[in-house]
Each structure stands twice: as structure tokens, then as C-alpha cells.
Amino acid sequence: MDRASDPAWSLDPSVVLSTAASAMNLASGGEAGQMIVLARLLLDTARRRWGTDPGSVWWAVGRLHRTVGLLALDEFPNGRLYEELCAGADERTELLRGLQQDVGSDDEVARQALAQTLARALLDAADARTAPYLALVDTLAHPLVGAQELRSRAAEGDYRVNRRIEFHADQTQPDAFTPMPDPLGPFKEAARLLKEAQSLATGHLRGCVLFSRARVEAVLDTSHPNGPDPRCLPWVREAYDLIKPADEPVRSIQLLHMLALFDEALVPETIEELLPVPTGSATSAEGRRRKTEMVTAALNLALATGRRNLIRQLIDALPEESAGRPDADLRRLLMTAALHALPQDRMECPAGPFDVTESYRAMTAQADEENWSDQRRSETVLHLIAHASRHSGGNRSALQALTEHANEGRRSSATRSVMAASTYLYGVLQEGAAEEYKEADDTAEYIRHITAAAGFLFMVEEKDRSLLALFKAVDVLNSTTEPQEVARHALPVIDAATDLTFSLDESFDYHVYRLHQRLGRLIHGKAWSSGPLSLRHHQVAKGAAFSDAQARSGPLRTDIVGNHMFDTMLEPLRATSHEAGSAEEPSELPNLSDLVGDERISMVVRIPAGQLAQATLQVSAIVRQRRMRLVPYRAELPKQVRQVSLR
């Protein structure tokens, strides 16, 4: 910073702006958590070097810093970063207010230009307060989300933070994770800022302000819990007329979605009419992120309005790289959308809630009467059940209908994407049914369904959601007072954690480790102990790691880190021996060759005949100091991973 503020150091503004653009591009590609640090550095550099006047480098970098920060909050809610972004936006707003007082009343052009700049800054400040919360809302929720849905999703986000915060232990650092504030206060402040911006903005900018105000007021409204607030309609109408679709394609589509909620707009039948810009034209990560947001908004609109042909067109029009490796939100949305665009399904999307069982019976009767093929039956059932999962209370009935259909033994085929979508649907249904049983205080059924949900969600790369389901299961068992009931229900949770226990993601592995710690405390913390249950837990928690190390059986090869580990481990043992007055204590710690021998390990693996299986091994050392006659001491060796195939 000292060098940056020295005028003698040659620093071109274009270099800072180019670096900021690169940070934005990397943040859009999934590295927002790392790029926020670079954005802070550039922001401080620009402040010291060129000041904070509007139009300066600092001003441009500040907006990039805000965007990168919001992307980071999308990945992981963080109260401290949230406050930083709000403070930065407020600083820009206050600077403009000061300039507004200095402009003469006779300079109308300057006053109008400054008013538009202030309106933009007020909009940015309002969006900084609301965007992190709105990003938590389920992608299938309509754009005018209510307070109840928002609070539910915010609570879910806080739950995720509480389960992961141990991995970021130093709370004194700028990026330490702290809870997000309650959304009511930020949304009230955003409404005040947007009201002021609305009085200043004109044209396209006014449309953006009205769009944001409609969303904020919908959250603050409590008189319409089951539908959009009619007060928002005039703002939505005007915003739709003012916004330039090519400049704001996402907002343009979402405004059309809002108008469709009020039955005031017809949804186009083709993507050429719907999408303001074509898909597949972006070349940068930032451009691809914006295209993803546009397709997501379009798919939400098509799903909400039942435009099945439009859904098919949107899926087919996705660029190959987006369809093959989409981000998590788009991947979930594509899996949901796939079940609404099956080739032989002819069922129209229901307009609202319906009775799953009655609809399934009616569909079956029609299929028998018209002699439907097995393929058409199966695809129609999947489409029907996909709608049932979006309405509360229908998850158990939907699972019963799926089970009944599966027991009929009909033959059908499916592409890989449809198989993944079906698996995801089944996981979502199990998750929803578990919550229904939880409300009914049926612990046994809750555990059965939540563990099943964890397994199915893990199969479609929903690892975080799968892990979260098991954390919820442990929380429910911790609230159970009967030890025998805990013993009966803990085993399915332990078994469900098997798939999660080994991965190549260090951060995820840490959270799985925390899950097993909580399971261990649960098993041994209810004034009872179960040997078989404890043995099973150890087998699941450590078995994969033990198998990894076995692939490299043989004498220990130590390094500086290993030597330090053994020194640290043996020091308390040596001190204990000294306090006991041992006459045989050596003057220095023994050579490691005396501690570890060339041991061989054998194991039995049971697999179906003719099938391939993968074994992963890890060992722990039993350290013995023979001359000191100390009890064996157990320590984890540095992890050595190797995969082998067994037949």
C-alpha cells in the first residue's frame, strides 16, 4: 500500500482495472472466495493512489468489489463480508450526496447526471442488502418470494454455516464466518433506499429500481402469504416497459415471470422470442455466468407456466459445456426440468396443488383404457410425481405411487440424464417425506427417509445436501431421550455415512470428520454403550482410510514431519516415566527404527463373484518403546492414498 500511494511509482490505472476485470472473471468461474481478497487489495490501492471521486478508478473497482463479494456470499453466507459490502455501497452513496449539495441550482445538466448516478448508487446499496438473501431461495420459487419462504431459506443457510464454521476457526480474520443478520432489518432499509432511488431515476435505470422494489416489498408484505402482493403489479408493469432486455436479460425474463403470475402476460412459445440474447455466445467466465443466470430464469418461467415445448427447447439450446458440467444450481434445475420434457409424456403441467393419489389412479385408468405403452406410462408417472414434490404434504403419497408403479414390473428405457433426474427426484421426495414425519414426531420413519435421501442425493453429486441430511438426523437423535431408541436409529445413520467418508475434497472430508465425531458422542453419550454399534461406527469412519494404507504395507519411511510427530507424541510419555522415577530413562529419545517394524497386514474383502471393487486403505501405527516399558501409544501416520482393483 505504501508503494501504491507513492507518486514516484509508475502505476497505470488500466493495469488496476484490467486486474479487477480478471478477478471478476475468476470469481464468475467459481473462485469468488479467493478473489474477494484481491478485490480488497485493488480497492485500497485505488483509494490511496487516485482518491474516491466519482468516475475515478476507485469508483469502478468498488463496483467490481461489490459484485465479487456478492458472488462469494452466494457460495457461502458470511455476515462479516455482508457488512463490508453494505458499508462500501453506503460510502459511495454518501460521497454522492455530498457532491449533490455542491452542485449549483443553475446547472441543470450536472444536477440530472448526478441524480442518475446517485440513483444507481442507491440501487447498488439496496441490492447489496437483499441479493445474498434472495440467492438462498429455491430456484423453483417465483421471483416475488414471500417473507416465509425467505426466512426458511435463510435458516437453512445458517444451518449450513453452523455445520461448516469449525473449518474456519480464526474469527479475527476478515474472512471469518459469522451469521447473517435477520433479513427483516436489511429489507426495510433496502425499501427506504429504493424509494429514494425511484424519485431520482429515469428510463432503463428506473425500470431496474422498480424491479428491485417489487421484490423487496413482496418480502415485507405479510398480508398475502400464499401469493404475490397486488401492490407490486404497477411497479412490475412500468419496469417491464422501461427495462432494456438486451442490457438486463435476466431482469427482463423475471419481470415477464412476475406479469405471468398476475395473468397479465403471455409466455412466448419459442426461445427466440423469449431470450433477449442468444445462448452459447459468451466466451469469458463472466459471460458464461450471465448466460447461466438467463437460462435459469427462463427455465423457471417455463416450469412455472407449464410450457413443456419451451422447456425442451431451452435444454436443447444449452451449450455443450454448460449441459455437461453446469454449476450446482443449474444442474439441479436441469434435473428438475428433464422430467417435464420427456418424449412420450403427454400430460399437461398442473396449475396448482392436487391430490397425488387420485391423480395417479386417474392416470392409471386412462392408460389402461387407451392401452398406453410401458414407456409412456413410466414417463407420465415421473412427470406427475415431479409436480407432487413441489407441493407440501404430497411427498409420502408420491413415494407410494412410485413404489406401486415400480411393483408393476413394466419395462421402459431412459437416458443418463433422465436416470439422474429420477434419482434426484427420489432423493427430494425422501427428504420431503422425512420432514413430514418429523412434524408428526415419528422418529423411526424420519430416520428411514432422511438416510435414504442422503444416499440418493449423493448419487447425483449433491454431496453437501447429503451431508446436511445426516447432520439433521444426528440432531434429531440428540434430542431423543430414550437410549434404546437412539441405539435402534443410529445404525442407519452410520451406514448412510459410508459413501461420504472418503473423497478427494479436503474441506468436505473435514465436515464428514465432524459428522463422525458427533456420531461418536451420540453413541457413547446416552449413559449406555453398544459394542457392536461402536464397532460398526469405527468400521465406517476409519475403514476406507485403513484400506488405503494397506496398499502400501511395509516399513515406515519417515521424514522431518514424521520425526517431529513422533517427538511430540513421545514427550509426554517420557515425562510420565521421569515422574515415576524410572532408572532406565535414556538421555535422549530412541531411534525411530526401534519403534516401527516391518509389519504385514491382511484383510478379507467380500464382493460378488466376477465384479470389480475398489479398496482404499490407511493404517495407524502402534508405537512401542520397549526399553522404557511403556504401554503402547497409538498415532495416525501421514496418509498414503492408493487405489487398487480387486476381482
Secondary structure as UniProt FT lines:
FT   TURN            2..5
FT   TURN            7..8
FT   HELIX           13..26
FT   HELIX           27..31
FT   HELIX           32..50
FT   TURN            54..55
FT   HELIX           57..75
FT   HELIX           79..102
FT   TURN            105..106
FT   HELIX           108..134
FT   TURN            135..136
FT   TURN            139..140
FT   HELIX           147..164
FT   HELIX           165..167
FT   TURN            171..172
FT   TURN            174..175
FT   HELIX           184..200
FT   HELIX           203..220
FT   TURN            225..226
FT   HELIX           230..232
FT   HELIX           233..242
FT   TURN            245..247
FT   HELIX           249..261
FT   TURN            262..263
FT   HELIX           271..274
FT   TURN            279..280
FT   HELIX           285..305
FT   HELIX           308..317
FT   HELIX           320..324
FT   HELIX           328..338
FT   TURN            339..340
FT   TURN            343..344
FT   HELIX           356..370
FT   HELIX           374..388
FT   TURN            389..390
FT   TURN            392..393
FT   HELIX           395..407
FT   TURN            408..409
FT   HELIX           416..439
FT   TURN            440..441
FT   HELIX           443..459
FT   TURN            460..461
FT   HELIX           463..478
FT   HELIX           483..496
FT   TURN            497..500
FT   HELIX           506..524
FT   HELIX           531..550
FT   TURN            551..552
FT   HELIX           560..579
FT   TURN            580..581
FT   TURN            583..584
FT   HELIX           592..594
FT   TURN            609..610
FT   STRAND          613..617
FT   STRAND          620..623
FT   TURN            626..629
FT   STRAND          633..636
FT   STRAND          643..646
//
